């Protein structure tokens, strides 16, 4: 039976390995930078949407109060008419 060959490691650096490692590091940094920009943009958009929602809610409450007042006036006029 043959025994497997021993593992060997070379102590040399290839230019291709160095370049690919640098490319991976640079692309990772650029990706994280872009991700940070998107998170900031989404945070600002979310704050804007919350503000719009509050304004819409106030507008709806005013409209419902107006409808409620009109209904009260109609009901009181109907009771007074009977």
Helices and strands as residue ranges (DSSP letters): H 15-81
